[in-house]
Amino acid sequence: MGLLYFLQVVIIVASNSVFSPKENFVVNSKDNTKVKIAQINENFFDGFLGFYEGPEEKHFLRAYSSGESLHYVDIIDEFNGLDIESSLFDIWTLLSLQPQGEKGDLSLLAENVFYVKDVEEKTQAVLVRWSIFGWNIRSFSLDRGERLEKGSQIFIRKR
């Protein structure tokens, strides 16, 4: 892993219920909301809010830091084609532990990157970043050629 540096293992607890992204990922930047979300891009709505996930067994995410600016697709190459996708449930679980931007497993100073299959079964990069207004969530197709910032935190599901 020359381009990525291992940070930690994060535990995602089991859930017996079905997870609805549409019911949970809601823009609401008031202080008394479940998770303070300031912005969600349209691609995220189009790609993820039409399906359900779960139930989920207890599992683990590995967190890495990028040592340099990389194309999002380069991260997949770093794992030699292994199945690295996480889920929206994983992202929501971590957001729920830091709903108002508290310190936790998600970085508050850099992008947090996840790879998630959308409703068409295509892998998208999902970015979660804290701002003073709340969490900003966006996703995009890997074929766009965008780059992640140096120091971004990348979460990979440990299978």
Secondary structure, 3 states (H helix, E strand, C coil): CCCEEEEEEEEECCECCCECHHHHCCCECCCCCCCCEEEECHHHHHHHCCCCECCECCEEEEEEEECCCEEHHHHHHHCCCCCCCCCHHHHHHHHHHCCCCCCCCCCCCCCEEEEEECCCCCEEEEEEEEECCEEEEEEEEHHHCCEECCCCEEEEEEC
